[in-house]
Amino acid sequence: MNRRTGNRRKGRRGFSLVELLVVIAVIAVLISLLLPAVQQAREAARTVQCKNNLKQIGLALHTYHDTYNVFPPLGLYGSAAGGSWSAHARILPFLEQANLQNLIDWGQPYGSQPDVTRVRVPIYLCPSDPNDRERPDGAVTHYPVTYGFVAGTWLIWDPVNRRFGDGAFVPNQPHRAAQITDGLSNTVGASEVKAWQA
């Protein structure tokens, strides 16, 4: 007589509600631990991009100097209608933005050319700057810049006696590298600044 010994098959058991909630809580804790690390990595990447932008601006300034034998002035104020164009506009071709500079009518003031002023130039904006948007400034709307050229310790430009500050970049006066007596490696040319406050 054959006797069949049957093994009792264990039935499949599903997750209980408590187990499911515990799993969800563990996943939430892991995500909450991971999220700051991801944000930190993103901010580190933004910081690297900001530094890279400054390096590109520095290279553009040196290429400008190699081409014209001077660094660009901050502007030519009181001398021409279009004098308000900054050093940022003057080095555009050396930042692969020659097409944008070709739109500039140098004989016209900055505020009268929205086709140029409303263009966002990515290299002039740090990715972590919260004010990466157009800025209304009276009748002019323009994109701000996160990098400023250093004009000196306090005095930038005195229109009465036409004196300028002691920085590497000043209005109405392009400097040659030889005029920077502290040496180019010991002189701050550009720095990250807040784009604007509103």
N, CA and C atoms as a LAMMPS dump frame, in Angstrom:
ITEM: TIMESTEP
0
ITEM: NUMBER OF ATOMS
594
ITEM: BOX BOUNDS ff ff ff
-5.0000000000000000e+02 5.0000000000000000e+02
-5.0000000000000000e+02 5.0000000000000000e+02
-5.0000000000000000e+02 5.0000000000000000e+02
ITEM: ATOMS id mol type element x y z
1 1 1 N 0.84 -1.157 0
2 1 2 C 0 0 0
3 1 3 C 0.899 1.239 0
4 2 1 N 0.665 2.026 -1.005
5 2 2 C 1.46 3.248 -1.106
6 2 3 C 0.826 4.354 -0.287
7 3 1 N 1.664 4.844 0.444
8 3 2 C 1.15 5.925 1.273
9 3 3 C 1.703 7.227 0.762
10 4 1 N 0.858 8.102 0.44
11 4 2 C 1.348 9.426 -0.016
12 4 3 C 1.492 10.326 1.184
13 5 1 N 2.712 10.721 1.324
14 5 2 C 2.932 11.665 2.413
15 5 3 C 2.907 13.047 1.806
16 6 1 N 1.97 13.744 2.043
17 6 2 C 1.864 15.098 1.478
18 6 3 C 2.478 16.128 2.387
19 7 1 N 3.332 16.934 1.779
20 7 2 C 3.896 18.077 2.518
21 7 3 C 2.895 19.207 2.45
22 8 1 N 2.697 19.776 3.533
23 8 2 C 1.781 20.914 3.53
24 8 3 C 2.485 22.104 2.924
25 9 1 N 1.919 22.618 1.895
26 9 2 C 2.515 23.791 1.245
27 9 3 C 2.17 25.027 2.038
28 10 1 N 3.213 25.783 2.293
29 10 2 C 2.977 27.012 3.031
30 10 3 C 2.347 28.015 2.083
31 11 1 N 1.335 28.619 2.491
32 11 2 C 0.673 29.631 1.651
33 11 3 C 1.455 30.935 1.646
34 12 1 N 1.361 31.68 0.553
35 12 2 C 2.048 32.972 0.467
36 12 3 C 1.386 33.96 1.379
37 13 1 N 2.246 34.666 2.094
38 13 2 C 1.724 35.646 3.023
39 13 3 C 2.069 37.024 2.515
40 14 1 N 1.15 37.966 2.437
41 14 2 C 1.407 39.332 1.978
42 14 3 C 1.933 40.197 3.112
43 15 1 N 2.326 41.421 2.733
44 15 2 C 2.775 42.38 3.747
45 15 3 C 1.586 42.861 4.551
46 16 1 N 1.819 42.992 5.805
47 16 2 C 0.773 43.591 6.62
48 16 3 C 0.879 45.109 6.495
49 17 1 N -0.089 45.82 6.902
50 17 2 C -0.103 47.276 6.83
51 17 3 C 1.044 47.872 7.646
52 18 1 N 1.339 47.31 8.782
53 18 2 C 2.415 47.809 9.636
54 18 3 C 3.763 47.638 8.942
55 19 1 N 3.978 46.457 8.331
56 19 2 C 5.232 46.225 7.632
57 19 3 C 5.395 47.197 6.468
58 20 1 N 4.321 47.423 5.745
59 20 2 C 4.36 48.356 4.619
60 20 3 C 4.7 49.762 5.083
61 21 1 N 4.121 50.189 6.176
62 21 2 C 4.41 51.516 6.723
63 21 3 C 5.86 51.62 7.193
64 22 1 N 6.384 50.537 7.766
65 22 2 C 7.786 50.543 8.203
66 22 3 C 8.717 50.673 7.006
67 23 1 N 8.418 49.946 5.92
68 23 2 C 9.24 50.029 4.706
69 23 3 C 9.207 51.439 4.138
70 24 1 N 8.007 52.023 4.086
71 24 2 C 7.878 53.399 3.577
72 24 3 C 8.653 54.373 4.459
73 25 1 N 8.608 54.204 5.767
74 25 2 C 9.333 55.077 6.689
75 25 3 C 10.843 54.943 6.488
76 26 1 N 11.33 53.725 6.28
77 26 2 C 12.76 53.511 6.056
78 26 3 C 13.196 54.19 4.768
79 27 1 N 12.396 54.044 3.711
80 27 2 C 12.713 54.694 2.43
81 27 3 C 12.718 56.214 2.593
82 28 1 N 11.748 56.749 3.332
83 28 2 C 11.69 58.203 3.553
84 28 3 C 12.924 58.693 4.303
85 29 1 N 13.381 57.927 5.291
86 29 2 C 14.584 58.309 6.039
87 29 3 C 15.805 58.291 5.123
88 30 1 N 15.913 57.266 4.285
89 30 2 C 17.041 57.188 3.353
90 30 3 C 17.032 58.361 2.373
91 31 1 N 15.862 58.705 1.876
92 31 2 C 15.759 59.846 0.95
93 31 3 C 16.124 61.138 1.664
94 32 1 N 15.657 61.297 2.905
95 32 2 C 15.977 62.524 3.644
96 32 3 C 17.47 62.633 3.948
97 33 1 N 18.148 61.488 4.087
98 33 2 C 19.595 61.515 4.279
99 33 3 C 20.323 61.78 2.966
100 34 1 N 19.75 61.323 1.871
101 34 2 C 20.392 61.455 0.566
102 34 3 C 20.198 62.844 -0.043
103 35 1 N 19.054 63.462 0.225
104 35 2 C 18.725 64.746 -0.396
105 35 3 C 19.743 65.844 -0.101
106 36 1 N 20.174 66.051 1.146
107 36 2 C 21.209 67.073 1.386
108 36 3 C 22.512 66.787 0.644
109 37 1 N 22.858 65.505 0.526
110 37 2 C 24.08 65.165 -0.202
111 37 3 C 23.951 65.533 -1.679
112 38 1 N 22.781 65.299 -2.256
113 38 2 C 22.549 65.661 -3.658
114 38 3 C 22.606 67.174 -3.822
115 39 1 N 21.971 67.906 -2.88
116 39 2 C 21.996 69.363 -2.949
117 39 3 C 23.414 69.897 -2.777
118 40 1 N 24.179 69.262 -1.904
119 40 2 C 25.572 69.668 -1.701
120 40 3 C 26.387 69.437 -2.973
121 41 1 N 26.144 68.321 -3.638
122 41 2 C 26.862 68.021 -4.884
123 41 3 C 26.493 69.03 -5.965
124 42 1 N 25.216 69.397 -6.026
125 42 2 C 24.79 70.401 -7.009
126 42 3 C 25.431 71.751 -6.727
127 43 1 N 25.464 72.145 -5.462
128 43 2 C 26.067 73.433 -5.112
129 43 3 C 27.566 73.421 -5.392
130 44 1 N 28.209 72.292 -5.158
131 44 2 C 29.638 72.182 -5.473
132 44 3 C 29.853 72.339 -6.972
133 45 1 N 28.962 71.748 -7.778
134 45 2 C 29.073 71.891 -9.23
135 45 3 C 28.855 73.347 -9.649
136 46 1 N 27.905 74.023 -8.99
137 46 2 C 27.673 75.447 -9.29
138 46 3 C 28.897 76.285 -8.93
139 47 1 N 29.511 75.981 -7.795
140 47 2 C 30.709 76.711 -7.374
141 47 3 C 31.836 76.532 -8.383
142 48 1 N 31.994 75.315 -8.864
143 48 2 C 33.014 75.048 -9.878
144 48 3 C 32.709 75.849 -11.142
145 49 1 N 31.424 75.9 -11.528
146 49 2 C 31.038 76.663 -12.721
147 49 3 C 31.311 78.155 -12.529
148 50 1 N 31.031 78.683 -11.329
149 50 2 C 31.313 80.097 -11.046
150 50 3 C 32.805 80.396 -11.191
151 51 1 N 33.627 79.516 -10.637
152 51 2 C 35.077 79.71 -10.744
153 51 3 C 35.536 79.603 -12.193
154 52 1 N 34.937 78.665 -12.919
155 52 2 C 35.296 78.512 -14.327
156 52 3 C 34.92 79.768 -15.119
157 53 1 N 33.766 80.371 -14.801
158 53 2 C 33.365 81.616 -15.469
159 53 3 C 34.407 82.709 -15.236
160 54 1 N 34.89 82.815 -13.988
161 54 2 C 35.915 83.821 -13.685
162 54 3 C 37.199 83.557 -14.469
163 55 1 N 37.564 82.282 -14.596
164 55 2 C 38.767 81.944 -15.374
165 55 3 C 38.585 82.347 -16.834
166 56 1 N 37.392 82.083 -17.38
167 56 2 C 37.122 82.438 -18.776
168 56 3 C 37.18 83.951 -18.973
169 57 1 N 36.659 84.702 -17.992
170 57 2 C 36.724 86.167 -18.068
171 57 3 C 38.171 86.626 -18.013
172 58 1 N 38.968 86.001 -17.133
173 58 2 C 40.389 86.338 -17.053
174 58 3 C 41.123 86.064 -18.362
175 59 1 N 40.84 84.924 -18.973
176 59 2 C 41.463 84.608 -20.264
177 59 3 C 41.022 85.6 -21.34
178 60 1 N 39.736 85.982 -21.31
179 60 2 C 39.233 86.954 -22.284
180 60 3 C 39.932 88.305 -22.111
181 61 1 N 40.175 88.704 -20.868
182 61 2 C 40.878 89.965 -20.617
183 61 3 C 42.306 89.919 -21.156
184 62 1 N 42.974 88.799 -20.943
185 62 2 C 44.347 88.678 -21.455
186 62 3 C 44.369 88.664 -22.983
187 63 1 N 43.373 88.013 -23.586
188 63 2 C 43.31 87.99 -25.05
189 63 3 C 43.001 89.385 -25.584
190 64 1 N 42.121 90.119 -24.889
191 64 2 C 41.841 91.506 -25.261
192 64 3 C 43.138 92.324 -25.205
193 65 1 N 43.9 92.131 -24.119
194 65 2 C 45.162 92.864 -23.966
195 65 3 C 46.152 92.486 -25.067
196 66 1 N 46.204 91.208 -25.412
197 66 2 C 47.092 90.784 -26.499
198 66 3 C 46.694 91.421 -27.821
199 67 1 N 45.388 91.637 -28.005
200 67 2 C 44.892 92.199 -29.26
201 67 3 C 45.08 93.712 -29.326
202 68 1 N 44.74 94.42 -28.243
203 68 2 C 44.734 95.887 -28.249
204 68 3 C 45.867 96.519 -27.442
205 69 1 N 46.655 95.7 -26.771
206 69 2 C 47.772 96.164 -25.943
207 69 3 C 47.329 96.964 -24.719
208 70 1 N 46.053 96.881 -24.362
209 70 2 C 45.51 97.493 -23.143
210 70 3 C 44.374 96.606 -22.635
211 71 1 N 44.043 96.776 -21.357
212 71 2 C 42.82 96.183 -20.827
213 71 3 C 41.67 97.14 -21.121
214 72 1 N 40.439 96.655 -21.205
215 72 2 C 39.33 97.554 -21.539
216 72 3 C 39.008 98.509 -20.398
217 73 1 N 38.568 99.722 -20.715
218 73 2 C 38.1 100.628 -19.654
219 73 3 C 36.721 100.189 -19.176
220 74 1 N 36.337 100.662 -18.014
221 74 2 C 34.996 100.353 -17.515
222 74 3 C 33.921 101.063 -18.321
223 75 1 N 34.268 102.094 -18.993
224 75 2 C 33.35 102.868 -19.825
225 75 3 C 34.044 104.155 -20.215
226 76 1 N 33.444 104.876 -21.133
227 76 2 C 34.015 106.157 -21.566
228 76 3 C 32.988 107.247 -21.269
229 77 1 N 32.882 107.616 -20.027
230 77 2 C 31.836 108.527 -19.575
231 77 3 C 32.181 109.983 -19.87
232 78 1 N 31.176 110.727 -20.286
233 78 2 C 31.355 112.149 -20.543
234 78 3 C 32.063 112.458 -21.831
235 79 1 N 32.305 111.441 -22.661
236 79 2 C 33.056 111.701 -23.891
237 79 3 C 32.254 111.379 -25.143
238 80 1 N 31.277 110.486 -25.041
239 80 2 C 30.507 110.109 -26.216
240 80 3 C 29.148 109.588 -25.783
241 81 1 N 28.195 109.593 -26.717
242 81 2 C 26.831 109.144 -26.404
243 81 3 C 26.81 107.685 -25.979
244 82 1 N 27.668 106.873 -26.563
245 82 2 C 27.685 105.451 -26.243
246 82 3 C 28.715 105.073 -25.219
247 83 1 N 29.196 106.013 -24.442
248 83 2 C 30.282 105.752 -23.512
249 83 3 C 29.943 104.838 -22.367
250 84 1 N 28.669 104.604 -22.121
251 84 2 C 28.287 103.805 -20.961
252 84 3 C 28.514 102.311 -21.176
253 85 1 N 28.952 101.895 -22.342
254 85 2 C 29.207 100.47 -22.557
255 85 3 C 30.377 100.01 -21.698
256 86 1 N 30.165 98.943 -20.956
257 86 2 C 31.131 98.492 -19.954
258 86 3 C 32.223 97.611 -20.547
259 87 1 N 33.154 97.242 -19.677
260 87 2 C 34.206 96.303 -20.075
261 87 3 C 33.606 94.951 -20.432
262 88 1 N 32.473 94.608 -19.804
263 88 2 C 31.799 93.35 -20.136
264 88 3 C 31.446 93.304 -21.623
265 89 1 N 30.932 94.42 -22.14
266 89 2 C 30.553 94.477 -23.559
267 89 3 C 31.786 94.443 -24.445
268 90 1 N 32.876 95.009 -23.975
269 90 2 C 34.079 95.14 -24.805
270 90 3 C 34.833 93.819 -24.975
271 91 1 N 34.658 92.877 -24.038
272 91 2 C 35.373 91.594 -24.17
273 91 3 C 34.489 90.481 -24.73
274 92 1 N 33.281 90.801 -25.163
275 92 2 C 32.367 89.77 -25.667
276 92 3 C 32.967 88.88 -26.761
277 93 1 N 33.676 89.431 -27.759
278 93 2 C 34.207 88.542 -28.801
279 93 3 C 35.188 87.495 -28.274
280 94 1 N 35.82 87.778 -27.156
281 94 2 C 36.801 86.857 -26.593
282 94 3 C 36.146 85.823 -25.675
283 95 1 N 34.818 85.908 -25.574
284 95 2 C 34.028 84.918 -24.834
285 95 3 C 33.063 84.207 -25.779
286 96 1 N 33.415 84.179 -27.056
287 96 2 C 32.601 83.556 -28.099
288 96 3 C 31.228 84.213 -28.21
289 97 1 N 31.174 85.513 -28.004
290 97 2 C 29.935 86.278 -28.113
291 97 3 C 30.088 87.413 -29.125
292 98 1 N 30.848 87.178 -30.187
293 98 2 C 31.083 88.216 -31.196
294 98 3 C 29.782 88.631 -31.881
295 99 1 N 28.871 87.686 -32.103
296 99 2 C 27.593 88.03 -32.747
297 99 3 C 26.8 89.025 -31.912
298 100 1 N 26.849 88.869 -30.594
299 100 2 C 26.151 89.816 -29.723
300 100 3 C 26.819 91.185 -29.787
301 101 1 N 28.155 91.211 -29.757
302 101 2 C 28.838 92.498 -29.821
303 101 3 C 28.594 93.196 -31.158
304 102 1 N 28.41 92.42 -32.231
305 102 2 C 28.142 93.021 -33.54
306 102 3 C 26.814 93.766 -33.58
307 103 1 N 25.917 93.455 -32.638
308 103 2 C 24.633 94.167 -32.569
309 103 3 C 24.758 95.54 -31.91
310 104 1 N 25.876 95.786 -31.225
311 104 2 C 26.047 97.039 -30.48
312 104 3 C 26.351 98.186 -31.43
313 105 1 N 25.597 99.26 -31.269
314 105 2 C 25.927 100.524 -31.931
315 105 3 C 26.662 101.353 -30.88
316 106 1 N 27.999 101.409 -30.986
317 106 2 C 28.829 102.037 -29.966
318 106 3 C 28.559 103.534 -29.842
319 107 1 N 27.941 104.133 -30.843
320 107 2 C 27.626 105.563 -30.786
321 107 3 C 26.326 105.866 -30.075
322 108 1 N 25.607 104.822 -29.677
323 108 2 C 24.335 104.997 -28.978
324 108 3 C 24.467 104.524 -27.537
325 109 1 N 23.71 105.138 -26.623
326 109 2 C 23.816 104.728 -25.214
327 109 3 C 23.292 103.315 -24.98
328 110 1 N 23.775 102.76 -23.91
329 110 2 C 23.431 101.399 -23.48
330 110 3 C 21.918 101.207 -23.381
331 111 1 N 21.239 102.166 -22.798
332 111 2 C 19.807 102.021 -22.543
333 111 3 C 18.934 102.05 -23.771
334 112 1 N 19.482 102.416 -24.914
335 112 2 C 18.657 102.525 -26.12
336 112 3 C 18.745 101.285 -27.003
337 113 1 N 19.374 100.218 -26.513
338 113 2 C 19.569 99.039 -27.354
339 113 3 C 19.1 97.756 -26.646
340 114 1 N 17.78 97.598 -26.499
341 114 2 C 17.278 96.418 -25.783
342 114 3 C 17.589 95.099 -26.469
343 115 1 N 17.856 95.112 -27.785
344 115 2 C 18.226 93.865 -28.462
345 115 3 C 19.521 93.3 -27.903
346 116 1 N 20.33 94.153 -27.305
347 116 2 C 21.587 93.713 -26.714
348 116 3 C 21.429 93.546 -25.202
349 117 1 N 20.837 94.528 -24.558
350 117 2 C 20.804 94.53 -23.087
351 117 3 C 19.918 93.432 -22.504
352 118 1 N 18.957 92.936 -23.276
353 118 2 C 18.048 91.912 -22.75
354 118 3 C 18.539 90.495 -23.015
355 119 1 N 19.746 90.374 -23.564
356 119 2 C 20.301 89.051 -23.849
357 119 3 C 21.029 88.534 -22.613
358 120 1 N 20.706 87.332 -22.239
359 120 2 C 21.371 86.682 -21.102
360 120 3 C 22.679 86.062 -21.602
361 121 1 N 23.793 86.513 -21.049
362 121 2 C 25.106 85.949 -21.388
363 121 3 C 25.465 84.979 -20.262
364 122 1 N 25.382 83.675 -20.52
365 122 2 C 25.548 82.685 -19.433
366 122 3 C 26.85 82.815 -18.662
367 123 1 N 27.931 83.173 -19.322
368 123 2 C 29.221 83.229 -18.628
369 123 3 C 29.276 84.375 -17.621
370 124 1 N 28.388 85.357 -17.748
371 124 2 C 28.359 86.489 -16.819
372 124 3 C 27.449 86.242 -15.623
373 125 1 N 26.873 85.051 -15.515
374 125 2 C 25.977 84.743 -14.407
375 125 3 C 26.402 83.459 -13.713
376 126 1 N 26.61 83.552 -12.418
377 126 2 C 26.912 82.366 -11.617
378 126 3 C 25.63 81.546 -11.489
379 127 1 N 25.667 80.231 -11.706
380 127 2 C 24.451 79.419 -11.632
381 127 3 C 23.739 79.476 -10.289
382 128 1 N 24.446 79.793 -9.207
383 128 2 C 23.806 79.83 -7.89
384 128 3 C 23.254 81.209 -7.535
385 129 1 N 23.367 82.174 -8.443
386 129 2 C 22.841 83.511 -8.155
387 129 3 C 21.314 83.478 -8.211
388 130 1 N 20.641 83.878 -7.131
389 130 2 C 19.173 83.815 -7.123
390 130 3 C 18.52 84.862 -8.022
391 131 1 N 19.25 85.855 -8.473
392 131 2 C 18.669 86.93 -9.286
393 131 3 C 18.971 86.759 -10.771
394 132 1 N 18.948 85.526 -11.22
395 132 2 C 19.192 85.23 -12.63
396 132 3 C 17.9 85.478 -13.418
397 133 1 N 17.584 86.749 -13.61
398 133 2 C 16.398 87.133 -14.376
399 133 3 C 16.558 88.568 -14.839
400 134 1 N 15.737 88.953 -15.795
401 134 2 C 15.814 90.313 -16.306
402 134 3 C 15.545 91.315 -15.192
403 135 1 N 16.218 92.441 -15.288
404 135 2 C 16.066 93.487 -14.277
405 135 3 C 15.51 94.746 -14.923
406 136 1 N 14.346 95.193 -14.484
407 136 2 C 13.867 96.491 -14.963
408 136 3 C 14.611 97.61 -14.249
409 137 1 N 15.159 98.52 -14.998
410 137 2 C 15.93 99.622 -14.43
411 137 3 C 15.46 100.907 -15.107
412 138 1 N 14.379 101.455 -14.595
413 138 2 C 13.771 102.614 -15.252
414 138 3 C 13.173 102.176 -16.58
415 139 1 N 13.549 102.857 -17.635
416 139 2 C 13.038 102.527 -18.964
417 139 3 C 13.806 101.377 -19.594
418 140 1 N 14.914 100.976 -18.98
419 140 2 C 15.78 99.946 -19.554
420 140 3 C 15.54 98.626 -18.831
421 141 1 N 15.428 97.562 -19.599
422 141 2 C 15.396 96.22 -19.015
423 141 3 C 16.641 95.497 -19.486
424 142 1 N 17.372 94.906 -18.557
425 142 2 C 18.603 94.229 -18.942
426 142 3 C 18.869 93.049 -18.027
427 143 1 N 19.757 92.195 -18.464
428 143 2 C 20.217 91.099 -17.624
429 143 3 C 21.385 91.585 -16.785
430 144 1 N 21.409 91.239 -15.515
431 144 2 C 22.528 91.645 -14.662
432 144 3 C 23.735 90.748 -14.898
433 145 1 N 24.823 91.08 -14.242
434 145 2 C 26.027 90.249 -14.271
435 145 3 C 26.416 89.902 -12.837
436 146 1 N 27.003 88.748 -12.66
437 146 2 C 27.434 88.303 -11.333
438 146 3 C 28.886 88.641 -11.076
439 147 1 N 29.598 89.087 -12.098
440 147 2 C 31.028 89.363 -11.963
441 147 3 C 31.291 90.826 -12.254
442 148 1 N 31.984 91.466 -11.332
443 148 2 C 32.31 92.88 -11.506
444 148 3 C 33.808 93.074 -11.625
445 149 1 N 34.193 94.079 -12.383
446 149 2 C 35.605 94.418 -12.51
447 149 3 C 35.986 95.36 -11.379
448 150 1 N 37.146 95.153 -10.803
449 150 2 C 37.576 95.897 -9.621
450 150 3 C 38.117 97.26 -10.051
451 151 1 N 37.441 98.316 -9.545
452 151 2 C 37.786 99.681 -9.943
453 151 3 C 38.657 100.389 -8.916
454 152 1 N 38.784 99.833 -7.737
455 152 2 C 39.637 100.482 -6.747
456 152 3 C 39.083 100.387 -5.35
457 153 1 N 39.793 101.026 -4.425
458 153 2 C 39.433 100.915 -3.018
459 153 3 C 38.197 101.727 -2.655
460 154 1 N 37.997 102.887 -3.215
461 154 2 C 36.788 103.636 -2.937
462 154 3 C 36.396 104.491 -4.132
463 155 1 N 37.244 105.38 -4.531
464 155 2 C 36.93 106.271 -5.634
465 155 3 C 36.931 105.493 -6.945
466 156 1 N 35.834 105.539 -7.672
467 156 2 C 35.768 104.901 -8.987
468 156 3 C 35.96 105.948 -10.071
469 157 1 N 35.204 107.056 -9.973
470 157 2 C 35.306 108.085 -11.002
471 157 3 C 34.755 109.394 -10.449
472 158 1 N 35.53 110.441 -10.514
473 158 2 C 35.09 111.767 -10.103
474 158 3 C 34.942 112.602 -11.376
475 159 1 N 33.692 112.868 -11.812
476 159 2 C 33.498 113.579 -13.073
477 159 3 C 33.924 115.039 -13.025
478 160 1 N 34.056 115.621 -11.819
479 160 2 C 34.424 117.033 -11.724
480 160 3 C 35.894 117.228 -12.114
481 161 1 N 36.781 116.49 -11.445
482 161 2 C 38.206 116.655 -11.772
483 161 3 C 38.753 115.489 -12.608
484 162 1 N 37.855 114.594 -13.028
485 162 2 C 38.191 113.482 -13.928
486 162 3 C 39.257 112.552 -13.339
487 163 1 N 39.203 112.365 -12.022
488 163 2 C 40.11 111.425 -11.375
489 163 3 C 39.437 110.065 -11.288
490 164 1 N 40.247 109.01 -11.281
491 164 2 C 39.715 107.667 -11.15
492 164 3 C 40.403 106.951 -10.007
493 165 1 N 39.892 105.78 -9.652
494 165 2 C 40.407 105.018 -8.516
495 165 3 C 41.713 104.307 -8.818
496 166 1 N 42.132 103.487 -7.857
497 166 2 C 43.416 102.81 -7.967
498 166 3 C 43.287 101.349 -8.384
499 167 1 N 42.156 100.988 -8.992
500 167 2 C 41.94 99.61 -9.419
501 167 3 C 42.535 99.321 -10.785
502 168 1 N 42.474 98.06 -11.159
503 168 2 C 42.997 97.641 -12.458
504 168 3 C 42.116 98.13 -13.601
505 169 1 N 40.821 98.357 -13.32
506 169 2 C 39.881 98.8 -14.344
507 169 3 C 39.198 100.074 -13.872
508 170 1 N 39.296 101.096 -14.687
509 170 2 C 38.715 102.386 -14.326
510 170 3 C 38.001 102.971 -15.539
511 171 1 N 37.069 103.895 -15.315
512 171 2 C 36.429 104.564 -16.448
513 171 3 C 37.413 105.47 -17.179
514 172 1 N 37.188 105.614 -18.458
515 172 2 C 37.894 106.574 -19.31
516 172 3 C 39.391 106.342 -19.425
517 173 1 N 39.897 105.229 -18.937
518 173 2 C 41.345 105.02 -18.965
519 173 3 C 41.673 103.538 -19.099
520 174 1 N 41.994 103.071 -20.293
521 174 2 C 42.448 101.678 -20.39
522 174 3 C 43.874 101.563 -19.864
523 175 1 N 44.136 100.544 -19.081
524 175 2 C 45.471 100.318 -18.52
525 175 3 C 46.208 99.237 -19.308
526 176 1 N 47.514 99.405 -19.412
527 176 2 C 48.367 98.345 -19.937
528 176 3 C 48.819 97.475 -18.767
529 177 1 N 49.207 96.252 -19.064
530 177 2 C 49.669 95.335 -18.014
531 177 3 C 50.855 95.922 -17.265
532 178 1 N 51.737 96.645 -17.969
533 178 2 C 52.922 97.229 -17.334
534 178 3 C 52.568 98.294 -16.307
535 179 1 N 51.369 98.886 -16.403
536 179 2 C 50.954 99.928 -15.451
537 179 3 C 50.475 99.346 -14.125
538 180 1 N 50.228 98.067 -14.094
539 180 2 C 49.782 97.424 -12.857
540 180 3 C 51.038 96.98 -12.115
541 181 1 N 51.528 97.871 -11.275
542 181 2 C 52.864 97.71 -10.685
543 181 3 C 52.953 96.59 -9.647
544 182 1 N 51.828 96.18 -9.079
545 182 2 C 51.859 95.066 -8.122
546 182 3 C 52.006 93.724 -8.828
547 183 1 N 51.861 93.71 -10.125
548 183 2 C 51.909 92.463 -10.889
549 183 3 C 50.523 91.889 -11.084
550 184 1 N 50.293 91.306 -12.234
551 184 2 C 48.956 90.785 -12.551
552 184 3 C 48.544 89.652 -11.622
553 185 1 N 49.482 88.827 -11.185
554 185 2 C 49.117 87.707 -10.31
555 185 3 C 48.802 88.163 -8.89
556 186 1 N 49.144 89.403 -8.537
557 186 2 C 48.863 89.938 -7.196
558 186 3 C 47.738 90.963 -7.197
559 187 1 N 47.053 91.118 -8.312
560 187 2 C 46.023 92.143 -8.437
561 187 3 C 44.689 91.502 -8.787
562 188 1 N 43.654 91.886 -8.055
563 188 2 C 42.314 91.371 -8.343
564 188 3 C 41.745 92.149 -9.522
565 189 1 N 41.365 91.434 -10.553
566 189 2 C 40.796 92.078 -11.743
567 189 3 C 39.286 92.003 -11.764
568 190 1 N 38.726 90.847 -11.424
569 190 2 C 37.276 90.653 -11.415
570 190 3 C 36.917 89.784 -10.226
571 191 1 N 35.695 89.945 -9.774
572 191 2 C 35.259 89.209 -8.592
573 191 3 C 33.778 88.883 -8.716
574 192 1 N 33.37 87.842 -8.011
575 192 2 C 31.95 87.515 -7.968
576 192 3 C 31.243 88.504 -7.047
577 193 1 N 30.14 89.058 -7.515
578 193 2 C 29.362 90.018 -6.738
579 193 3 C 27.888 89.621 -6.817
580 194 1 N 27.067 90.213 -5.973
581 194 2 C 25.63 89.994 -6.078
582 194 3 C 25.126 90.724 -7.312
583 195 1 N 24.325 90.034 -8.101
584 195 2 C 23.868 90.616 -9.365
585 195 3 C 23.071 91.89 -9.123
586 196 1 N 22.066 91.838 -8.301
587 196 2 C 21.287 93.017 -7.949
588 196 3 C 20.312 92.65 -6.866
589 197 1 N 19.834 93.614 -6.183
590 197 2 C 18.875 93.393 -5.095
591 197 3 C 17.548 94.056 -5.449
592 198 1 N 16.469 93.352 -5.217
593 198 2 C 15.152 93.932 -5.487
594 198 3 C 14.133 93.408 -4.485
